[in-house]
Amino acid sequence: MVWNANVCFASYTAPLMTKQIEDALGVLVGLRLWAIGRAADLAWFEFGNRRTVKGRNGVEREVGDYALHIQCAWRITLGDKIVTGRGDIFCAPEETDEPTLTDFDWENGNRFDKVVKHLLESASRQFTVQSVNAGDAGSLTLALSSGFKLDVFPQDSESGEHWRFFEPYSEKHHLVFSGGGLRI
């Protein structure tokens, strides 16, 4: 392993990488997924207890014990139905039979924003992580309570980041998967 700042690049065989991902994300089992949002096309998911921190600009914000940031294909499903996914970020809020206009301004409200707000607004709905399963090439599935699942599936060989798992505002290493493999 070669250490570089806060990142360790390692060469893993598939079973070892799968185990490392499951071990790292296994801390989520039993924890609540309480926030979902986005920054541009990066989707973020917050798990565990809420805590208040001062952001880079000095403004206080709430974060979870753990965060998963995703910049590749992903979806939330319930049974055979896709509830929302990465593609919804780029679609108009209302579903239509017409294609989304090419000049649609997805930054000012989109289908993802609408669906996530609805998913999380019910105080009676709780999303608790039931299990974590890692697959080939950095794919993973978080089984959530009530039959929901979060599937993540990197779909290209680009060296850019596909997903990152970390403890927000801590000095601990981040687990990052890109087309080049797993980095710690």
Phi and psi in degrees as GROMACS dihedral restraints (atoms count N, CA, C in turn):
[ dihedral_restraints ]
;  ai    aj    ak    al  type     phi  dphi    fc
    3     4     5     6     1  -116.2    20    10
    4     5     6     7     1   123.0    20    10
    6     7     8     9     1   -92.9    20    10
    7     8     9    10     1   135.5    20    10
    9    10    11    12     1  -140.5    20    10
   10    11    12    13     1   107.3    20    10
   12    13    14    15     1    54.4    20    10
   13    14    15    16     1  -121.6    20    10
   15    16    17    18     1   -97.1    20    10
   16    17    18    19     1    15.3    20    10
   18    19    20    21     1  -124.7    20    10
   19    20    21    22     1   133.5    20    10
   21    22    23    24     1  -112.5    20    10
   22    23    24    25     1   120.4    20    10
   24    25    26    27     1   -91.9    20    10
   25    26    27    28     1   131.2    20    10
   27    28    29    30     1  -137.6    20    10
   28    29    30    31     1   151.1    20    10
   30    31    32    33     1  -103.0    20    10
   31    32    33    34     1   121.8    20    10
   33    34    35    36     1  -123.5    20    10
   34    35    36    37     1   150.2    20    10
   36    37    38    39     1   -80.6    20    10
   37    38    39    40     1   158.7    20    10
   39    40    41    42     1   -54.8    20    10
   40    41    42    43     1   -47.7    20    10
   42    43    44    45     1   -62.9    20    10
   43    44    45    46     1   -37.3    20    10
   45    46    47    48     1   -67.5    20    10
   46    47    48    49     1   -42.2    20    10
   48    49    50    51     1   -64.5    20    10
   49    50    51    52     1   -43.5    20    10
   51    52    53    54     1   -58.9    20    10
   52    53    54    55     1   -44.9    20    10
   54    55    56    57     1   -63.7    20    10
   55    56    57    58     1   -42.8    20    10
   57    58    59    60     1   -63.7    20    10
   58    59    60    61     1   -40.7    20    10
   60    61    62    63     1   -64.6    20    10
   61    62    63    64     1   -46.1    20    10
   63    64    65    66     1   -64.1    20    10
   64    65    66    67     1   -39.8    20    10
   66    67    68    69     1   -63.5    20    10
   67    68    69    70     1   -44.9    20    10
   69    70    71    72     1   -66.9    20    10
   70    71    72    73     1   -48.6    20    10
   72    73    74    75     1   -80.6    20    10
   73    74    75    76     1   -10.0    20    10
   75    76    77    78     1   -59.7    20    10
   76    77    78    79     1   -22.4    20    10
   78    79    80    81     1   -63.4    20    10
   79    80    81    82     1   -15.7    20    10
   81    82    83    84     1   -77.7    20    10
   82    83    84    85     1   -20.2    20    10
   84    85    86    87     1   -60.4    20    10
   85    86    87    88     1   125.9    20    10
   87    88    89    90     1    92.2    20    10
   88    89    90    91     1   -10.5    20    10
   90    91    92    93     1   -92.4    20    10
   91    92    93    94     1   154.5    20    10
   93    94    95    96     1   -88.0    20    10
   94    95    96    97     1   136.0    20    10
   96    97    98    99     1   -87.0    20    10
   97    98    99   100     1   112.5    20    10
   99   100   101   102     1  -116.0    20    10
  100   101   102   103     1   -10.2    20    10
  102   103   104   105     1  -146.2    20    10
  103   104   105   106     1   140.0    20    10
  105   106   107   108     1  -135.2    20    10
  106   107   108   109     1   135.9    20    10
  108   109   110   111     1  -162.4    20    10
  109   110   111   112     1  -165.9    20    10
  111   112   113   114     1  -151.5    20    10
  112   113   114   115     1   157.3    20    10
  114   115   116   117     1  -128.1    20    10
  115   116   117   118     1   106.9    20    10
  117   118   119   120     1    57.1    20    10
  118   119   120   121     1  -120.1    20    10
  120   121   122   123     1  -101.9    20    10
  121   122   123   124     1     7.7    20    10
  123   124   125   126     1   -84.4    20    10
  124   125   126   127     1   123.2    20    10
  126   127   128   129     1   -94.6    20    10
  127   128   129   130     1   137.4    20    10
  129   130   131   132     1  -124.6    20    10
  130   131   132   133     1   147.1    20    10
  132   133   134   135     1  -131.7    20    10
  133   134   135   136     1   129.8    20    10
  135   136   137   138     1  -112.2    20    10
  136   137   138   139     1   134.0    20    10
  138   139   140   141     1  -127.1    20    10
  139   140   141   142     1   152.8    20    10
  141   142   143   144     1    88.5    20    10
  142   143   144   145     1  -150.1    20    10
  144   145   146   147     1   -76.9    20    10
  145   146   147   148     1   151.8    20    10
  147   148   149   150     1   -86.4    20    10
  148   149   150   151     1   141.2    20    10
  150   151   152   153     1  -144.3    20    10
  151   152   153   154     1   151.2    20    10
  153   154   155   156     1   -97.8    20    10
  154   155   156   157     1   132.3    20    10
  156   157   158   159     1  -132.3    20    10
  157   158   159   160     1   162.8    20    10
  159   160   161   162     1   -94.6    20    10
  160   161   162   163     1   122.3    20    10
  162   163   164   165     1   -71.8    20    10
  163   164   165   166     1   179.0    20    10
  165   166   167   168     1   -58.2    20    10
  166   167   168   169     1   -32.2    20    10
  168   169   170   171     1   -90.9    20    10
  169   170   171   172     1     9.2    20    10
  171   172   173   174     1    85.4    20    10
  172   173   174   175     1    -3.1    20    10
  174   175   176   177     1   -85.0    20    10
  175   176   177   178     1   134.6    20    10
  177   178   179   180     1   -72.2    20    10
  178   179   180   181     1   144.4    20    10
  180   181   182   183     1  -149.8    20    10
  181   182   183   184     1   159.5    20    10
  183   184   185   186     1   -94.8    20    10
  184   185   186   187     1   135.1    20    10
  186   187   188   189     1  -132.9    20    10
  187   188   189   190     1   165.8    20    10
  189   190   191   192     1   -94.7    20    10
  190   191   192   193     1   174.8    20    10
  192   193   194   195     1   -62.6    20    10
  193   194   195   196     1   -34.6    20    10
  195   196   197   198     1  -135.7    20    10
  196   197   198   199     1   151.6    20    10
  198   199   200   201     1  -136.1    20    10
  199   200   201   202     1   146.3    20    10
  201   202   203   204     1  -123.4    20    10
  202   203   204   205     1   117.9    20    10
  204   205   206   207     1  -106.0    20    10
  205   206   207   208     1   131.0    20    10
  207   208   209   210     1  -126.0    20    10
  208   209   210   211     1   128.8    20    10
  210   211   212   213     1  -125.7    20    10
  211   212   213   214     1    24.8    20    10
  213   214   215   216     1  -128.4    20    10
  214   215   216   217     1  -172.6    20    10
  216   217   218   219     1   -62.8    20    10
  217   218   219   220     1   138.8    20    10
  219   220   221   222     1  -157.0    20    10
  220   221   222   223     1   164.8    20    10
  222   223   224   225     1  -160.1    20    10
  223   224   225   226     1   154.3    20    10
  225   226   227   228     1  -109.5    20    10
  226   227   228   229     1   128.0    20    10
  228   229   230   231     1  -121.0    20    10
  229   230   231   232     1   158.5    20    10
  231   232   233   234     1  -135.7    20    10
  232   233   234   235     1   105.1    20    10
  234   235   236   237     1    63.4    20    10
  235   236   237   238     1  -128.7    20    10
  237   238   239   240     1   -90.9    20    10
  238   239   240   241     1     6.3    20    10
  240   241   242   243     1  -103.5    20    10
  241   242   243   244     1   133.9    20    10
  243   244   245   246     1   -84.5    20    10
  244   245   246   247     1   117.5    20    10
  246   247   248   249     1   -78.6    20    10
  247   248   249   250     1   -48.0    20    10
  249   250   251   252     1  -161.9    20    10
  250   251   252   253     1   165.2    20    10
  252   253   254   255     1  -166.7    20    10
  253   254   255   256     1  -180.0    20    10
  255   256   257   258     1   -53.2    20    10
  256   257   258   259     1   -41.9    20    10
  258   259   260   261     1   -61.1    20    10
  259   260   261   262     1   -25.9    20    10
  261   262   263   264     1   -67.0    20    10
  262   263   264   265     1   -21.0    20    10
  264   265   266   267     1   -61.1    20    10
  265   266   267   268     1   -31.7    20    10
  267   268   269   270     1  -100.0    20    10
  268   269   270   271     1    13.8    20    10
  270   271   272   273     1  -115.7    20    10
  271   272   273   274     1   151.2    20    10
  273   274   275   276     1   -58.2    20    10
  274   275   276   277     1   150.8    20    10
  276   277   278   279     1   -58.3    20    10
  277   278   279   280     1   -36.4    20    10
  279   280   281   282     1   -95.0    20    10
  280   281   282   283     1   130.1    20    10
  282   283   284   285     1   -72.5    20    10
  283   284   285   286     1   132.9    20    10
  285   286   287   288     1  -137.8    20    10
  286   287   288   289     1   170.7    20    10
  288   289   290   291     1   -82.7    20    10
  289   290   291   292     1    -9.9    20    10
  291   292   293   294     1   -87.2    20    10
  292   293   294   295     1   144.2    20    10
  294   295   296   297     1   -67.2    20    10
  295   296   297   298     1   151.6    20    10
  297   298   299   300     1   -64.2    20    10
  298   299   300   301     1   134.7    20    10
  300   301   302   303     1   -61.4    20    10
  301   302   303   304     1   144.3    20    10
  303   304   305   306     1   -65.8    20    10
  304   305   306   307     1   -24.7    20    10
  306   307   308   309     1   -96.5    20    10
  307   308   309   310     1    14.3    20    10
  309   310   311   312     1   -60.4    20    10
  310   311   312   313     1   130.8    20    10
  312   313   314   315     1   -92.5    20    10
  313   314   315   316     1    87.0    20    10
  315   316   317   318     1   -68.3    20    10
  316   317   318   319     1   -15.5    20    10
  318   319   320   321     1   -71.2    20    10
  319   320   321   322     1   -21.6    20    10
  321   322   323   324     1  -105.4    20    10
  322   323   324   325     1    42.9    20    10
  324   325   326   327     1   107.7    20    10
  325   326   327   328     1   132.0    20    10
  327   328   329   330     1  -153.5    20    10
  328   329   330   331     1   179.5    20    10
  330   331   332   333     1   -62.5    20    10
  331   332   333   334     1   -41.2    20    10
  333   334   335   336     1   -56.0    20    10
  334   335   336   337     1   -51.2    20    10
  336   337   338   339     1   -55.6    20    10
  337   338   339   340     1   -43.4    20    10
  339   340   341   342     1   -66.6    20    10
  340   341   342   343     1   -47.4    20    10
  342   343   344   345     1   -65.6    20    10
  343   344   345   346     1   -44.4    20    10
  345   346   347   348     1   -62.7    20    10
  346   347   348   349     1   -41.5    20    10
  348   349   350   351     1   -58.3    20    10
  349   350   351   352     1   -44.8    20    10
  351   352   353   354     1   -65.5    20    10
  352   353   354   355     1   -41.2    20    10
  354   355   356   357     1   -59.8    20    10
  355   356   357   358     1   -42.2    20    10
  357   358   359   360     1   -94.5    20    10
  358   359   360   361     1    -8.0    20    10
  360   361   362   363     1   -76.4    20    10
  361   362   363   364     1   -21.3    20    10
  363   364   365   366     1   -77.9    20    10
  364   365   366   367     1   114.7    20    10
  366   367   368   369     1   -65.1    20    10
  367   368   369   370     1   -23.6    20    10
  369   370   371   372     1   -80.7    20    10
  370   371   372   373     1   -16.5    20    10
  372   373   374   375     1   -88.8    20    10
  373   374   375   376     1   122.7    20    10
  375   376   377   378     1  -118.3    20    10
  376   377   378   379     1   135.2    20    10
  378   379   380   381     1  -111.9    20    10
  379   380   381   382     1   102.0    20    10
  381   382   383   384     1  -107.8    20    10
  382   383   384   385     1   136.6    20    10
  384   385   386   387     1   -71.8    20    10
  385   386   387   388     1   123.8    20    10
  387   388   389   390     1   -95.1    20    10
  388   389   390   391     1   -37.5    20    10
  390   391   392   393     1  -160.7    20    10
  391   392   393   394     1   161.7    20    10
  393   394   395   396     1  -127.8    20    10
  394   395   396   397     1   126.5    20    10
  396   397   398   399     1  -129.0    20    10
  397   398   399   400     1   122.4    20    10
  399   400   401   402     1   -95.4    20    10
  400   401   402   403     1   145.8    20    10
  402   403   404   405     1  -121.6    20    10
  403   404   405   406     1  -160.4    20    10
  405   406   407   408     1   -68.7    20    10
  406   407   408   409     1   150.0    20    10
  408   409   410   411     1    52.0    20    10
  409   410   411   412     1    40.2    20    10
  411   412   413   414     1    81.1    20    10
  412   413   414   415     1     6.5    20    10
  414   415   416   417     1   -74.0    20    10
  415   416   417   418     1   152.4    20    10
  417   418   419   420     1  -154.8    20    10
  418   419   420   421     1   156.2    20    10
  420   421   422   423     1  -132.2    20    10
  421   422   423   424     1   128.1    20    10
  423   424   425   426     1  -105.8    20    10
  424   425   426   427     1   113.9    20    10
  426   427   428   429     1   -81.5    20    10
  427   428   429   430     1   127.9    20    10
  429   430   431   432     1  -111.4    20    10
  430   431   432   433     1   164.3    20    10
  432   433   434   435     1   -62.4    20    10
  433   434   435   436     1   162.7    20    10
  435   436   437   438     1    63.5    20    10
  436   437   438   439     1    20.6    20    10
  438   439   440   441     1    84.7    20    10
  439   440   441   442     1     2.9    20    10
  441   442   443   444     1   -79.2    20    10
  442   443   444   445     1   152.2    20    10
  444   445   446   447     1  -139.5    20    10
  445   446   447   448     1   145.0    20    10
  447   448   449   450     1  -110.4    20    10
  448   449   450   451     1   115.0    20    10
  450   451   452   453     1  -106.7    20    10
  451   452   453   454     1   134.1    20    10
  453   454   455   456     1  -123.4    20    10
  454   455   456   457     1   128.7    20    10
  456   457   458   459     1  -143.2    20    10
  457   458   459   460     1    95.6    20    10
  459   460   461   462     1   -53.8    20    10
  460   461   462   463     1   135.9    20    10
  462   463   464   465     1  -125.3    20    10
  463   464   465   466     1    10.1    20    10
  465   466   467   468     1  -146.4    20    10
  466   467   468   469     1   169.8    20    10
  468   469   470   471     1   -97.5    20    10
  469   470   471   472     1     9.8    20    10
  471   472   473   474     1   -57.2    20    10
  472   473   474   475     1   148.1    20    10
  474   475   476   477     1   -79.3    20    10
  475   476   477   478     1    -8.9    20    10
  477   478   479   480     1   -66.7    20    10
  478   479   480   481     1   164.3    20    10
  480   481   482   483     1   -68.9    20    10
  481   482   483   484     1   131.2    20    10
  483   484   485   486     1   -94.1    20    10
  484   485   486   487     1   -46.6    20    10
  486   487   488   489     1  -152.6    20    10
  487   488   489   490     1   158.9    20    10
  489   490   491   492     1  -141.3    20    10
  490   491   492   493     1   132.9    20    10
  492   493   494   495     1  -118.8    20    10
  493   494   495   496     1   132.2    20    10
  495   496   497   498     1  -163.8    20    10
  496   497   498   499     1   170.7    20    10
  498   499   500   501     1  -101.6    20    10
  499   500   501   502     1   109.1    20    10
  501   502   503   504     1   -56.5    20    10
  502   503   504   505     1   139.3    20    10
  504   505   506   507     1    56.6    20    10
  505   506   507   508     1    41.5    20    10
  507   508   509   510     1  -129.1    20    10
  508   509   510   511     1   164.9    20    10
  510   511   512   513     1   -88.5    20    10
  511   512   513   514     1     1.4    20    10
  513   514   515   516     1   -69.4    20    10
  514   515   516   517     1   152.1    20    10
  516   517   518   519     1   -64.5    20    10
  517   518   519   520     1   149.7    20    10
  519   520   521   522     1   -95.7    20    10
  520   521   522   523     1   147.2    20    10
  522   523   524   525     1   -99.1    20    10
  523   524   525   526     1   118.8    20    10
  525   526   527   528     1  -126.1    20    10
  526   527   528   529     1   134.0    20    10
  528   529   530   531     1  -117.1    20    10
  529   530   531   532     1   130.8    20    10
  531   532   533   534     1  -131.7    20    10
  532   533   534   535     1   179.2    20    10
  534   535   536   537     1   -59.5    20    10
  535   536   537   538     1   -21.0    20    10
  537   538   539   540     1   -84.8    20    10
  538   539   540   541     1    -4.1    20    10
  540   541   542   543     1   116.9    20    10
  541   542   543   544     1  -162.2    20    10
  543   544   545   546     1   -91.9    20    10
  544   545   546   547     1   136.7    20    10
  546   547   548   549     1  -125.9    20    10
  547   548   549   550     1   145.1    20    10
